Amino acid sequence: MNVTRHRTAPTPFGCRWCGEQARNHGRSYVRSRGMHGWERPTNDQIKARMRARRANRKEQ
C-alpha cells in the first residue's frame, strides 16, 4: 500500500491497487498495476489501512 499518495490512508475496503472506493472506481491506471478494475484489498492491507487511519486520528 502506498499511503504517501493520499493525505490519509485509503478507506479500509478501497481498491487493492489504488485505494479508490468501489462505487467511484471504474477503470483506473496506476503505474504499479496498469489499467485495472476495483479489486478487494488483501486482509493485510485492510488491517494496515485501519491502523494508519487510527494513528492519523490520534495525531490530530
Beta strands, then each sheet from edge to edge (+ up, - down):
strand 1: 28-30
strand 2: 34-36
sheet 1: 1+ 2-
end
